[in-house]
Structures are given as C-alpha cells and as structure tokens.
Amino acid sequence: MFEWDDSAGLTAFQDAKQRFWEIYHGFPCENKLPNNAFLVSGVIVATLLMLGVRHVQRLYNEKKGPYRALRGRVNSVRFQPDERLIPYLELAGFGSAALIRTFELRYDLISALVERWRPETHTFHLPCGECTVTLEDVALQLGLPIDGNAVTGVSSISRPATLCNELLGRSPSQGKFTSLRFSWLHANFEHLPSTANEWEVMQAVRAYIMHLIGGVLMPDTNGSKVHLMYLPLLSNLHNTRSYSWGSAVLAMLYRELCRTTTPSAVDMGGGLILLQSWALYRMPFLASIRWSSNPSIGKSQTVPMYRLMIENHAGKGFIWMSYSTPEIMAVIPSSAHVHSNLWCISAPIINFNIVEWYHGNRVLRQFGCIQYIPTLTVQLGEIHGMNKKGRYGDN
C-alpha cells in the first residue's frame, strides 16, 4: 500500500502560520517567504480571500474603470426635538443618537473604504491588518443598546393607516402604504403644541425616532422614506430599549458595505456617519485631505488620495484603541461599557431580513487584546444579500 507523506506540506503550513503571527504583530520575521506566496502591505494574502471578479477593487487594480465616488442615502433630522421629548428619547434608548444634527459626509473617503472591505470577513483589510466597525463603536459613539431582542417582526403591515393613527395620532393615507416620507414627519411633528398631553408627546417621540432610524442610522434604498416595519417596535417606549438597535445599525452598515463592493453600485445606505467617524477616529491623518461634500458621481480625483494615504500611513498610523485617551474617556458615560463583554464575540446580527455575521474575534487588537490566528469565517450562504422580497440587491 502506498503511504502518502505530507510532512513537507505540514511543515510549510506551520511556517506560514509562524510568518503570519510574526508579521501580524510586528515581530522580526526570520522565516523567509516562499517564492509562490505573495505579500501585500505586510499581510500575507491567502488564495481563500482572493478578490472576486465582481469586487470593485479588482477592477481598479486592473485599471478597467475610473475611481468611483458613491452617493449617500442620508436625510438628517433638520429640527431639534422639543425638550419635552428628551426624557422619552432617553427612555427608548435613542437619547444620544438624537443629539446628531447635521453632518457632512466625505463620500470619497467612504468610497475608498469600500474598496478595502471584504464581504467574507466583514472587515477592512488595511496595511495594519484586519479591522472593522464594531459593537464598541456603536455603543460609544451612538449610545444605542447592543444587547437584547433582535430588531425584527412583521415587515408587511396589513392595516398601516390604523397603526399610524394609533401610534402617531394621524396617517398620511387611508389606503395601503409601506413607508413614511420624511417630509410628512417633518411637517406634522416639528412643532409640538404647548397644550400637548403625554400621549401626544409620545406620538411625537415615535415620529422623531422613525426619522432617526430611516434618515440617519439605517437609511436604505428609500432615501426619502422610512419603512413602516419599525413603528410597531416603538409602540411601548418603555420596551423599545429592550431591542438591540446597535446591532441592527451594524447589520445594515455591513450589508451596504458588502453590496457596494459590486462595481455597478452608485449609492450607499446604512450608518455612514458612524462609518466616517470610525475612520477618522482610527486614522486621523485622513482629516488633512481637502474634500468636497458633493463629488462627481462615477469619477473622483480625491479617492486616489485617500487610497494613497491609507496605503502609506495606516500601517503604523492606525489607532487600535481610539477611545482610550483621557479626553475621550471623560465624556463617555459608564453605562456605555455595561455590555462590553459583547464587543469581541462572534455572532449573527439582525435587522429584519438583514442577517450578517459579526466577527469581533478577528479584530481583538481594537479591544486591547492579543490577536490569535482567526478561525474560518462563518458563511451565511443564500441568505446573505437577500432583500425582503427574497431577491438579491435593493429592496
């Protein structure tokens, strides 16, 4: 009987693991790289993570297209909430998120980040290694709850007018509809009457949260609307905090990052303000680039500048623990750290039909831990990228 001797393969595998470990942690690497391997920005790129044909980065590497600048689907709440709404916003878990007013997004920077996103791992592959937007970023920057029930329920409302009349005190239509226009929310709830009772105040709170969800935290393909499916979760404001809104925001952001790696994508939803803030906290050298808030769609001169800055400076200039400075720690409430044990988990995160996998265990250096060699990623199969209609792409 012929006995297969795979000792050479085992040795090569062990050497590769050792090289990865030394390079990943910046240790001197005495194990020379074999000729049939290749190195990109100091990180060994395995064939398991080869850029797919449809990934935008591959087309740019092959010089088959211009530098794409994505558009953003954001619609900020253009009015400050009445002071009578604040206690209820805090009660529902949206008190910190309600402080977000206006913001200017650097779409060129966001476009450059998308090029570094890997849908298989839900991480950015930078010269410093793998990193990503985590539950820590959601908890500390947005103050949203990250533990609790999944944000899900019935997405098809059979009697939308009845639901709106009950929870908002009015309805945009008596017929069938699936979403609320921001213009309608703005026109009906910007000014709260001085004689408003408690129930009317809570109706205005629900309207404000709906605008936050659809316009700032989780914008989707309806750039001017928010889906009605979130409204039932706001029926009891005392119970609203029991949902993991933070993981829902992250699930939407991950989904949009994955979707926009496709070269044909031209616009992007999700929590872009969180994504941009994460990038500038971790890579402050990017703030020095002059930018335009309205770049030309399809071609940009600033995207290459962001790409070059990330390539040249993210190796040593990436800040793994950006919230550990005394100035930042002084303004973060202790309540934001209550569920810090969840930051580094590996688990699914859910937002109705959106199910993404959170790989906090792949970016342990962001939490001050030593990074071990990551295990194989969890693949969700056909459910990944599926919309509410059971199709792939936009809803």
PyMOL commands that set and color helices and strands:
alter all, ss='L'
color gray80, all
select helices_A, chain A and resi 7-24+47-49+56-61+86-92+97-99+107-115+135-142+160-167+182-189+198-217+228-234+237-240+245-259+272-282+284-288+303-317+326-329+334-337+340-342+360-362+364-367+381-383
alter helices_A, ss='H'
color red, helices_A
select strands_A, chain A and resi 39-40+43-44+71-72+117-118+123-126+129-131+179-181+225-227+267-268+346-351+354-359
alter strands_A, ss='S'
color yellow, strands_A
deselect
rebuild
show_as cartoon
